[in-house]
Amino acid sequence: MTALIEPRVLKGFRDFLPAAEIERRGLVERIEAVFRGFGYAPIDTPALEYTEILLGKGGGETEKQVYRFSDHGGRDVALRFDLTVPFARFAAEHRASLTFPFKRYHIAKVWRGENTQRGRYREFTQCDFDCIGSDGVAADFEILMMMKEALAAAGAGGLTIRLNHRGLFNRFLQTIGAAAKAVEILRAVDKLAKIGRDETLKLLAAELDQKRAELIVNYVETKGSWDETLDALATAAGGDNPDSERLRTLRGFMFDAGVQDVFVIDPSITRGLDYYTGIVFETFLDNMPSIGSVCSGGRYDNLSGLYSKEPLSGVGSSIGLDRLIAALEALGMAANRETYAELAVICVDEGQSGAYQRIAQKFRSEGIPTEVFFEAKKQGVQFALAEKKGVRWALIPAARLGQGGAKEAEDDTVTLRDLRTRRNIEALSVSAAIAFIRNQKILKEERICKDETGTRVSD
């Protein structure tokens, strides 16, 4: 007998059982609705790209994390580690077919060979949204608004979006004679929250010297109100400049939109990837900041310059779906739905399965997801199965139903059972049952029926 292969998955990779996958997809649907509401269109790109496409400007620690190999044709290829770099290639390759400013979103899996921890895996899903073809501050602000609205739709609760400007930070590095080490400095500062002040100082001193290392740490630890902090940063960078003015304009937009309390200027936000050139931002849940940023991004004014001689400005952000779900679960805010179905059609007679599907289709056409049970088991067993799946309603057909198309099918009567209260609503037409469920959804009440329905209620 052939030895069995042990079923297992790689470290950092996961299977998703129905309850978890339904929760993920429901979350994606709510986020996607926000993206579409802002006029953003979906795209997709291959999971596998030529390595030079992905690592053209990543390098450093990114190269250590990428899943890279030679394919059967001897080509040097890699799995995408984010959705931004493939988008830059996409934009350069399809530029003639796009209308600018081009607003896109992309929800898909990416892969990084990094250490696993809560909310961080080697295969995970990102929800990216970007606007390219506009270098205006209004585009920056729209992305910030989308971050706020998408996380609100996801049920994330209170949040704080922390932002900074890489151009302003680069001006500061220029004033202290450290611009040549900008990439190394950015990556060291990006670790500040993880490794602490002393270790960050050591990293910076190793690249520069102790004095300039302390100047940099003091810069990123600048505190105060928005205006006080921005004034201090601008002074350290040599005085007011277009980058500091852009942040002042953004602040004005926030007040105009009435969302100023959500945003905080934070000079420690730098983002480790070196393709960012302007505003950068990270989002933290107020009730669980320890899980880290659940949505981050920034402006990359010439990322597509790797693949095209024509510059193309862009700004975008990415929601880490898995980290967000981990946070929602830890906070007890996950929906935990077991099934998408709201109604289960109980099987009384397996020979009536065609009629059951006909009835179910009427509910589905009215926006009520409906599952048909296949086997004529005891009703209590079927009710228990529906409850286990999280279904709210059970429909019990009559022993014999019309055969469809004929007038007799219009006279089908059913019993609707509320599985939460274990009460039946009897002698309903199919159309009345549909209306009843829809009414309950609208009212969001637990009442079984109203006096004016003329239906009989029994246990």
C-alpha positions as CSV (number, residue, x, y, z in Angstrom):
1,M,0.0,0.0,0.0
2,T,1.3,3.4,-0.9
3,A,2.3,5.5,2.1
4,L,-0.1,8.4,2.7
5,I,1.3,11.9,2.4
6,E,0.8,14.0,5.5
7,P,-1.6,16.9,4.7
8,R,0.1,20.1,5.8
9,V,0.8,23.7,4.7
10,L,3.9,25.7,4.7
11,K,4.7,28.0,7.6
12,G,3.2,31.4,7.2
13,F,0.5,30.0,4.8
14,R,-3.0,29.1,5.7
15,D,-6.2,27.3,4.7
16,F,-9.5,29.2,5.3
17,L,-12.5,27.3,6.5
18,P,-15.9,28.6,5.4
19,A,-16.5,30.8,8.5
20,A,-13.1,32.6,8.1
21,E,-13.4,32.9,4.3
22,I,-16.9,34.3,4.5
23,E,-15.7,36.9,7.0
24,R,-12.8,37.8,4.8
25,R,-15.0,38.1,1.7
26,G,-17.6,40.1,3.5
27,L,-15.0,42.5,4.7
28,V,-13.6,42.8,1.1
29,E,-17.1,43.5,-0.2
30,R,-17.5,46.4,2.2
31,I,-14.1,47.8,1.4
32,E,-14.6,47.4,-2.3
33,A,-17.9,49.2,-2.1
34,V,-16.0,52.2,-0.7
35,F,-13.4,52.1,-3.5
36,R,-16.1,52.0,-6.1
37,G,-18.0,54.8,-4.4
38,F,-15.0,57.1,-4.9
39,G,-14.9,56.2,-8.6
40,Y,-12.0,53.7,-8.5
41,A,-11.9,50.8,-11.0
42,P,-10.6,47.3,-10.4
43,I,-7.6,45.8,-12.2
44,D,-5.5,42.6,-11.8
45,T,-1.9,41.7,-12.6
46,P,0.0,38.3,-12.6
47,A,1.2,36.9,-9.3
48,L,4.5,36.0,-11.0
49,E,6.7,38.7,-12.6
50,Y,10.2,38.9,-13.9
51,T,12.5,39.5,-10.9
52,E,13.9,42.7,-12.4
53,I,10.4,44.1,-12.6
54,L,9.8,43.6,-8.9
55,L,13.3,44.4,-7.5
56,G,14.2,47.3,-9.8
57,K,13.8,49.7,-6.8
58,G,13.1,47.5,-3.9
59,G,16.4,46.0,-3.1
60,G,17.8,45.8,0.4
61,E,15.6,43.9,2.9
62,T,12.9,43.5,0.2
63,E,15.2,41.3,-1.8
64,K,15.8,39.1,1.2
65,Q,12.0,38.5,1.6
66,V,11.0,37.9,-2.0
67,Y,10.1,34.4,-3.3
68,R,12.5,34.1,-6.2
69,F,13.4,31.2,-8.5
70,S,14.2,30.1,-12.0
71,D,11.2,28.7,-14.0
72,H,11.3,25.8,-16.4
73,G,12.5,28.1,-19.1
74,G,15.4,29.3,-17.0
75,R,13.8,32.8,-16.5
76,D,14.6,34.7,-13.3
77,V,11.1,35.2,-11.8
78,A,9.5,36.1,-8.4
79,L,6.2,36.3,-6.7
80,R,5.0,39.8,-6.2
81,F,5.7,41.1,-2.7
82,D,3.2,44.0,-2.9
83,L,0.7,45.4,-5.5
84,T,2.3,48.8,-6.0
85,V,5.4,47.8,-8.0
86,P,3.3,45.5,-10.4
87,F,0.9,48.5,-10.8
88,A,3.8,50.7,-11.8
89,R,4.7,48.2,-14.5
90,F,1.1,47.9,-15.5
91,A,0.7,51.7,-15.9
92,A,3.9,52.0,-18.0
93,E,2.9,49.1,-20.2
94,H,-0.8,50.1,-20.7
95,R,-0.3,53.9,-20.5
96,A,-1.8,54.5,-24.0
97,S,-5.0,52.7,-23.0
98,L,-5.6,54.5,-19.7
99,T,-7.4,57.7,-19.0
100,F,-5.6,60.0,-16.5
101,P,-5.8,60.6,-13.7
102,F,-6.3,56.9,-13.5
103,K,-7.9,55.6,-10.3
104,R,-7.5,51.9,-9.6
105,Y,-7.9,49.4,-6.8
106,H,-6.5,45.9,-6.6
107,I,-7.3,43.3,-4.0
108,A,-5.1,40.2,-4.2
109,K,-2.6,38.0,-2.5
110,V,1.1,38.8,-2.2
111,W,4.0,36.9,-0.8
112,R,7.0,37.8,1.5
113,G,9.3,35.4,3.3
114,E,9.3,37.2,6.6
115,N,8.9,36.2,10.2
116,T,5.3,35.3,11.0
117,Q,3.4,36.8,13.9
118,R,-0.1,37.8,14.8
119,G,-1.7,39.4,11.7
120,R,1.5,38.9,9.7
121,Y,1.9,35.9,7.3
122,R,4.0,34.9,4.3
123,E,1.0,34.8,2.1
124,F,-1.5,37.6,2.7
125,T,-4.0,39.8,1.0
126,Q,-3.6,43.5,0.3
127,C,-6.3,45.9,-0.7
128,D,-4.6,48.6,-2.7
129,F,-6.0,51.9,-4.1
130,D,-4.0,54.4,-6.1
131,C,-4.5,57.5,-8.2
132,I,-1.8,58.1,-10.8
133,G,-1.5,61.0,-13.3
134,S,-2.0,63.8,-10.8
135,D,0.6,65.3,-8.5
136,G,-1.9,67.6,-6.8
137,V,-2.5,67.8,-3.0
138,A,-6.2,67.1,-3.7
139,A,-5.2,63.5,-4.8
140,D,-3.3,63.0,-1.6
141,F,-6.3,64.1,0.4
142,E,-8.7,61.8,-1.5
143,I,-6.5,58.8,-0.7
144,L,-6.6,59.8,3.0
145,M,-10.4,60.1,2.9
146,M,-10.6,56.7,1.3
147,M,-8.5,55.2,4.0
148,K,-10.8,56.6,6.7
149,E,-14.0,55.6,4.9
150,A,-12.8,52.1,4.0
151,L,-11.8,51.3,7.6
152,A,-15.0,52.7,8.9
153,A,-16.9,50.4,6.5
154,A,-14.9,47.5,7.8
155,G,-16.1,48.2,11.3
156,A,-12.6,49.1,12.6
157,G,-13.9,51.7,15.1
158,G,-11.7,54.6,16.2
159,L,-8.5,55.1,14.3
160,T,-5.7,57.5,13.9
161,I,-3.9,58.2,10.6
162,R,-0.4,59.3,11.1
163,L,1.3,61.1,8.3
164,N,4.6,62.8,7.3
165,H,6.3,64.1,4.2
166,R,9.4,62.3,2.8
167,G,10.4,65.4,0.9
168,L,10.5,67.4,4.1
169,F,12.6,64.6,5.8
170,N,15.0,64.5,2.8
171,R,15.4,68.3,3.1
172,F,16.4,67.9,6.8
173,L,18.9,65.2,5.9
174,Q,20.4,67.6,3.3
175,T,20.8,70.3,5.9
176,I,22.8,68.0,8.2
177,G,24.9,66.5,5.4
178,A,23.3,63.0,5.5
179,A,21.4,62.9,2.2
180,A,23.9,60.4,0.7
181,K,22.7,57.8,3.3
182,A,19.0,58.6,2.9
183,V,18.0,55.0,2.1
184,E,19.8,53.5,5.0
185,I,18.5,56.2,7.4
186,L,15.0,55.7,6.3
187,R,15.1,52.0,6.9
188,A,16.6,52.5,10.4
189,V,14.0,55.1,11.3
190,D,11.3,52.8,10.1
191,K,12.3,50.4,12.8
192,L,12.1,52.9,15.6
193,A,8.7,51.7,17.0
194,K,9.9,48.0,16.9
195,I,13.4,48.3,18.3
196,G,13.3,51.5,20.4
197,R,15.3,54.6,20.5
198,D,18.7,53.2,21.7
199,E,18.9,50.5,19.0
200,T,17.8,53.0,16.3
201,L,20.6,55.3,17.5
202,K,23.1,52.5,17.1
203,L,21.9,51.8,13.6
204,L,22.2,55.4,12.6
205,A,25.5,56.0,14.3
206,A,26.9,53.0,12.3
207,E,25.9,54.7,9.1
208,L,26.9,58.3,10.1
209,D,28.2,59.5,13.5
210,Q,26.7,59.9,17.0
211,K,26.0,63.6,16.6
212,R,24.0,63.3,13.4
213,A,22.3,60.1,14.6
214,E,21.0,62.0,17.6
215,L,19.8,64.9,15.4
216,I,17.8,62.4,13.3
217,V,16.2,60.7,16.3
218,N,15.4,64.1,17.8
219,Y,13.8,65.1,14.5
220,V,11.6,62.1,14.3
221,E,10.6,62.4,18.0
222,T,9.4,66.0,17.6
223,K,6.1,66.5,19.5
224,G,3.4,69.1,19.8
225,S,0.2,70.2,18.0
226,W,0.0,69.9,14.2
227,D,1.1,73.5,13.6
228,E,3.9,73.3,16.3
229,T,5.3,70.1,15.0
230,L,5.2,71.3,11.3
231,D,6.9,74.6,12.3
232,A,9.6,72.7,14.1
233,L,10.1,70.3,11.1
234,A,10.2,73.1,8.6
235,T,12.8,75.0,10.7
236,A,15.0,71.9,11.0
237,A,14.7,71.4,7.2
238,G,16.0,75.0,6.5
239,G,12.7,76.9,6.6
240,D,9.3,76.8,4.9
241,N,9.4,75.0,1.6
242,P,6.9,73.5,-0.9
243,D,6.7,70.2,1.1
244,S,5.8,71.9,4.4
245,E,3.3,74.1,2.5
246,R,1.7,71.0,1.1
247,L,1.2,69.6,4.6
248,R,-0.4,73.0,5.6
249,T,-2.7,72.8,2.6
250,L,-3.7,69.2,3.5
251,R,-4.5,70.4,7.1
252,G,-6.8,73.0,5.6
253,F,-8.6,70.3,3.6
254,M,-9.1,68.3,6.7
255,F,-10.8,71.1,8.5
256,D,-12.9,71.9,5.4
257,A,-14.1,68.2,5.4
258,G,-14.5,68.1,9.1
259,V,-12.1,65.1,9.6
260,Q,-9.2,66.9,11.2
261,D,-9.4,64.9,14.5
262,V,-8.5,61.6,12.6
263,F,-5.1,62.8,11.4
264,V,-1.9,63.4,13.2
265,I,1.4,64.7,11.9
266,D,4.1,62.3,13.0
267,P,7.8,62.7,11.8
268,S,8.6,59.1,12.7
269,I,6.5,57.9,9.8
270,T,8.9,57.4,7.0
271,R,8.0,54.1,5.3
272,G,10.9,51.8,4.6
273,L,10.6,51.5,0.8
274,D,12.6,54.1,-1.1
275,Y,10.2,54.7,-3.9
276,Y,8.1,57.1,-1.8
277,T,8.9,60.8,-2.5
278,G,6.1,62.8,-0.9
279,I,3.4,62.3,1.8
280,V,3.6,59.0,3.7
281,F,1.1,57.7,6.1
282,E,0.2,54.8,8.4
283,T,-3.1,53.9,10.2
284,F,-3.5,52.6,13.7
285,L,-6.5,51.4,15.5
286,D,-7.1,53.4,18.7
287,N,-8.1,50.3,20.7
288,M,-5.2,48.2,19.5
289,P,-2.2,50.2,18.4
290,S,0.1,47.3,19.3
291,I,-0.9,45.4,16.1
292,G,0.8,48.0,14.0
293,S,-0.4,49.8,10.9
294,V,-3.4,48.3,9.2
295,C,-3.3,50.7,6.2
296,S,-0.3,52.6,4.9
297,G,1.1,54.1,1.7
298,G,2.2,57.4,0.3
299,R,3.2,59.4,-2.8
300,Y,5.6,58.0,-5.4
301,D,6.2,60.6,-8.0
302,N,8.2,58.6,-10.5
303,L,7.9,54.9,-9.7
304,S,6.9,54.2,-13.3
305,G,10.2,55.8,-14.3
306,L,11.7,52.3,-13.9
307,Y,9.7,51.1,-16.9
308,S,9.1,54.3,-18.9
309,K,10.9,57.5,-19.9
310,E,7.7,59.5,-19.2
311,P,7.3,60.4,-15.5
312,L,4.0,59.5,-13.9
313,S,3.0,60.8,-10.5
314,G,1.0,58.6,-8.1
315,V,-0.3,58.3,-4.6
316,G,-1.9,55.3,-3.0
317,S,-2.4,53.2,0.1
318,S,-2.9,49.6,1.0
319,I,-5.0,47.9,3.6
320,G,-3.4,44.8,5.1
321,L,-6.6,42.6,5.2
322,D,-5.1,39.8,7.4
323,R,-3.8,42.2,10.0
324,L,-7.1,44.1,10.0
325,I,-9.0,40.9,10.6
326,A,-6.7,39.8,13.4
327,A,-7.3,43.1,15.1
328,L,-11.1,42.9,14.6
329,E,-11.1,39.4,16.0
330,A,-9.0,40.4,19.0
331,L,-11.3,43.3,19.7
332,G,-14.4,41.1,19.4
333,M,-15.6,43.2,16.4
334,A,-15.5,40.4,13.7
335,A,-18.9,39.5,12.2
336,N,-18.3,35.7,12.5
337,R,-20.9,34.7,10.0
338,E,-21.0,31.0,9.3
339,T,-22.8,31.2,6.0
340,Y,-24.0,33.7,3.4
341,A,-27.5,32.1,3.3
342,E,-30.3,33.8,5.2
343,L,-32.9,31.2,4.4
344,A,-32.8,27.4,4.3
345,V,-35.4,25.4,2.4
346,I,-36.2,22.3,4.4
347,C,-36.4,19.1,2.4
348,V,-39.8,17.4,3.1
349,D,-39.7,15.1,0.0
350,E,-36.5,14.5,-2.0
351,G,-38.7,14.1,-5.1
352,Q,-39.7,17.7,-4.8
353,S,-36.2,19.1,-5.2
354,G,-37.0,20.8,-8.5
355,A,-39.9,22.7,-6.9
356,Y,-37.7,23.6,-3.9
357,Q,-35.1,25.1,-6.2
358,R,-37.9,27.0,-8.0
359,I,-39.1,28.5,-4.7
360,A,-35.5,29.3,-3.6
361,Q,-34.9,31.1,-6.8
362,K,-37.8,33.5,-6.1
363,F,-36.1,34.4,-2.8
364,R,-32.7,34.8,-4.4
365,S,-34.1,37.1,-7.1
366,E,-35.3,39.3,-4.3
367,G,-31.8,39.5,-2.7
368,I,-32.3,36.8,-0.1
369,P,-29.5,34.2,-0.2
370,T,-31.2,30.8,0.0
371,E,-29.8,27.3,0.5
372,V,-31.8,24.2,-0.4
373,F,-31.3,21.1,1.8
374,F,-31.1,17.9,-0.2
375,E,-32.1,15.1,2.2
376,A,-35.5,14.5,3.9
377,K,-34.1,14.1,7.4
378,K,-36.2,14.9,10.5
379,Q,-37.0,18.6,10.6
380,G,-35.3,19.1,13.9
381,V,-32.1,17.8,12.4
382,Q,-32.4,20.2,9.5
383,F,-33.2,23.1,11.8
384,A,-30.1,22.3,13.8
385,L,-28.0,22.2,10.7
386,A,-29.3,25.6,9.6
387,E,-28.7,27.1,13.0
388,K,-25.1,25.7,13.0
389,K,-24.5,27.5,9.7
390,G,-25.9,30.7,11.1
391,V,-29.0,30.8,8.9
392,R,-31.8,33.0,10.4
393,W,-34.9,31.6,8.6
394,A,-36.1,28.1,7.6
395,L,-38.8,27.6,5.0
396,I,-40.9,24.4,5.3
397,P,-42.7,23.6,2.0
398,A,-46.1,21.9,1.8
399,A,-46.1,18.2,1.3
400,R,-47.0,18.7,-2.4
401,L,-46.2,21.7,-4.5
402,G,-47.2,23.0,-7.9
403,Q,-45.0,21.8,-10.8
404,G,-43.9,25.2,-11.9
405,G,-45.2,27.3,-14.8
406,A,-48.8,26.1,-14.1
407,K,-51.2,28.3,-12.2
408,E,-51.2,25.8,-9.3
409,A,-47.6,26.8,-8.6
410,E,-48.9,30.3,-7.7
411,D,-50.9,28.7,-4.9
412,D,-47.9,27.2,-3.1
413,T,-48.1,27.8,0.6
414,V,-45.1,27.5,3.0
415,T,-44.3,27.8,6.7
416,L,-41.6,30.2,7.7
417,R,-39.6,29.4,10.9
418,D,-37.6,32.0,12.8
419,L,-34.7,29.9,14.0
420,R,-33.8,32.5,16.7
421,T,-37.1,32.4,18.4
422,R,-38.2,28.9,17.2
423,R,-41.6,30.2,16.1
424,N,-43.4,29.4,12.9
425,I,-45.4,31.7,10.7
426,E,-47.8,29.4,8.9
427,A,-49.9,29.4,5.7
428,L,-47.8,32.0,3.8
429,S,-47.7,32.4,0.1
430,V,-44.1,32.5,-1.2
431,S,-44.5,36.2,-2.1
432,A,-45.8,36.9,1.5
433,A,-42.8,35.0,3.0
434,I,-40.4,37.1,0.8
435,A,-42.1,40.3,1.9
436,F,-42.0,39.2,5.5
437,I,-38.2,38.5,5.5
438,R,-37.5,41.8,3.6
439,N,-39.6,43.7,6.1
440,Q,-37.7,42.2,9.0
441,K,-34.4,43.1,7.4
442,I,-35.5,46.6,7.0
443,L,-36.9,47.0,10.5
444,K,-34.1,45.0,12.1
445,E,-36.6,43.8,14.7
446,E,-37.1,40.4,16.3
447,R,-40.9,40.5,16.0
448,I,-42.4,37.4,14.3
449,C,-45.3,39.2,12.6
450,K,-47.5,42.1,12.8
451,D,-51.3,42.0,13.5
452,E,-52.1,43.4,10.1
453,T,-50.4,40.5,8.3
454,G,-53.3,38.2,8.9
455,T,-51.0,35.2,9.5
456,R,-51.2,32.7,12.3
457,V,-48.3,32.3,14.6
458,S,-47.6,29.1,16.5
459,D,-44.7,27.4,18.3
